[in-house]
Amino acid sequence: MTERSRKNGTDKMDARLGALRSELETLEADMKGLVGDVEGIADGRIHLAIRRAEDVAHRAYHLAEESTAHVADDVEKWANGNLEVARKSIRAQPFSALALSVGAGALLGAIFMRR
């Protein structure tokens, strides 16, 4: 091989390496841009998921609040409806009512004293 052909081959190799470096730099810039885009998409999805979770939590809270109100109304209606019956039973059997309430109090006291 002559000196000229070696220089020509080296020049071609340098040109190819320069082109490869340029393409790698372009690829690196594209990858950085892609990573930035993916981060942006992920960030947007995270915010969307957080907003959806907050919406679900608010709806669950309101449903629980409504359910509690309905249960409280039902208990109040039941208590008011049965209050007169309880009064009559207590007046008819005062000692039995007293014994029942003392027994219930003792049971609850025993349960709470265990804790």
N, C-alpha and C positions, 0 to 999 in steps of 0.2 A: 504494500500500500504506500502510496506516496503521501507526502506531507500535505498536499493540497486536498486529497480525498479524506484524510483524517480530519482536517480542519472543517471540511464541508460536512462530514458526518457528525462532528462535535457541534457544529452550528445547528444542524437539524435537531440533534438531541437537546440542545439548549432551548431551541424554539419549542419543541414538544414539551419539555419540562416547564417552560414559562407558560405555555397554554394550559398545562395541567394545574399549575399553581393558580392561575387565574380562575380556572373552573372550580378548584377546591375552595378558593376564597368566595366565589359566588355561591357555591353550595353551603359554605359556612354561614354566609349572610342569610341565605334562604332558610336554613335550619333555625337560626336565631329568630327570624321572623315567624316561622312556624311555631316555635316554642312560645313566643309571645302571643300568637293567635290562640294556641291551645290554652294558655294561662287565662286569656281573656274569656274564652268560651267556658272554661271550668269555673272561673270566678262568677260569671253570669249565671251559670247553672246552680252554683252554690247559693247565690243570693235568691234565685227563684225557689230553690228547695226550702230555704229558710222562710221565705214569705209564705209558701204553701203550708209548711209546718205551723207557722203562726196562725194562719187562717183555720187550720184544722183544730188547733188548740182553742182558739176563740169560739169556734162552733161547738166544740165539746163542752167548754165552760158554760155557754148559753144553754145547751141542752141539759146539762146537769142542773143548772139553776132552775130551768123550767120544770124539770122532773121533781126537784126538791120542793118547789112551790106546789105542784100537784099533789105530791105525797102529803105535804103539810096540810093542804086543804082537805084531803081525804081523811086524814087522822082527826082533824078538827071536827069534821062532819060526823065521823064515827063516834068520837068522844061525846059530842053534844047529843047525838042520838041515843047513846047508851047511858048517859049521865043520870037520867031520871030512873032508869031501871036499876042502876047501882044504888042510888039513894033509897029506893024502895027496899032493896035487898038488905042494905045496911040497917035501915029502920026496923025491918022485920026480924033480923038476926044480928043485933049489935055485937054480941060476944064472939060469934063466929067471924064477923068482919074484923074485930080487934085482933083475934088470934091469927087470922090470915095475914093481916098487915104486919104484926110483930114477927111472924115467921118469915115473911118476905124481906123485912128489914134485917133480920139476923142472917139470912142467906146472902144478901147483898153485902152486909158488913164483913162476913167471912170471906167472900170473894175479894173484896177490896183490901182486906188486911193481908191477904196472901201476897199481894204485889208489893 
